[in-house]
Amino acid sequence: MPSTARKLLTQNKGLLAFIALMVVFRSAIADYNVVPSGSMLPTVMVGDRILVDKLAYDLRLPLTHISLLRLGEPQRGDIVTVDSHQAGELLLKRIVGLPGDVVELRDNVLTINGRAASYGQAQVRPLAGDGVDDAVYRDERIDGMNHLVRLSESHPSLHSSFGPVVVPADHYMMLGDNRDNSMDSRYFGFFARSELMGRTSRIAFSLDADKGYRPRLDRFGRLLDPVDVHHQEQ
């Protein structure tokens, strides 16, 4: 039996090495994740496969949360994957509050450090593939962030007002762009920097499960925030 195992290892060492390298690559360098929920609508749709830059903030020991080297700092507006201890699962959210910020949400109007976000004219026409309930879409702009938020007309959230709260050191406040249907910092509290697994800014490809996993070709390679203002201003 041992000789058979050694023979199999010898015959497949190239494949095994490739698998090991892919595990390390996806754990510590880059990965793609399937989006299973609509909490980031309309920016990210259910069925999108997003590219995740695992080196955006830290060089980590593969398969762990251990940071070997800080490579960058999270910025307001970043869309990040979070291995949340509180939620017990991997989340996809947008950073709205940095350490030391005073953040408040009042009737879905975001205020940071006493300055309220501005909102463009409401769009009431449903966006393709964007949920089943009636919603309006507002262009939220504040401190370099510029993106659409989705507000439900039929099922407003009990947490459309929240705070004010002060974001602790080495923690971040995160919200989903689908403000009335997102489990985020309003439910789980602040997220520690060590829980941030990477930043995403682009869709790899997208499949529509409601239509037999038909490819959404218009979303292949698409930027999540077409005007990446908050990074241009750094």
VENRA-V509668 format. One record per residue. N is the residue number from 1. PHI is phi as a letter, one per 30 degrees, with the letter a starting at -180 (* if undefined). Layout:
# VENRA-V509668
N	PHI
N	PHI
This chain:
# VENRA-V509668
1	*
2	e
3	d
4	d
5	d
6	d
7	d
8	d
9	d
10	d
11	d
12	c
13	d
14	d
15	d
16	d
17	d
18	d
19	d
20	d
21	d
22	d
23	d
24	d
25	d
26	d
27	d
28	c
29	c
30	a
31	a
32	b
33	b
34	d
35	c
36	c
37	b
38	c
39	d
40	c
41	d
42	d
43	d
44	b
45	c
46	d
47	j
48	d
49	c
50	c
51	d
52	c
53	d
54	d
55	c
56	d
57	b
58	b
59	c
60	c
61	d
62	e
63	i
64	b
65	c
66	d
67	d
68	c
69	a
70	d
71	c
72	a
73	c
74	e
75	c
76	d
77	j
78	d
79	c
80	b
81	c
82	b
83	d
84	d
85	d
86	d
87	d
88	i
89	a
90	d
91	c
92	b
93	b
94	c
95	d
96	c
97	b
98	c
99	e
100	j
101	d
102	c
103	c
104	b
105	b
106	b
107	h
108	i
109	c
110	d
111	b
112	b
113	h
114	i
115	c
116	d
117	d
118	c
119	b
120	d
121	d
122	d
123	c
124	c
125	d
126	e
127	d
128	e
129	i
130	c
131	i
132	c
133	c
134	d
135	a
136	c
137	b
138	b
139	d
140	c
141	b
142	a
143	h
144	j
145	d
146	a
147	a
148	d
149	c
150	c
151	b
152	d
153	d
154	c
155	b
156	d
157	d
158	d
159	c
160	d
161	b
162	a
163	i
164	d
165	b
166	c
167	d
168	d
169	e
170	i
171	b
172	b
173	c
174	b
175	b
176	d
177	d
178	d
179	e
180	c
181	b
182	b
183	d
184	b
185	d
186	d
187	c
188	c
189	i
190	d
191	c
192	d
193	e
194	d
195	d
196	d
197	c
198	l
199	c
200	b
201	b
202	b
203	d
204	d
205	a
206	b
207	b
208	c
209	d
210	d
211	b
212	i
213	h
214	d
215	d
216	c
217	d
218	d
219	c
220	d
221	i
222	d
223	d
224	d
225	c
226	e
227	c
228	d
229	d
230	d
231	d
232	d
233	d
234	d
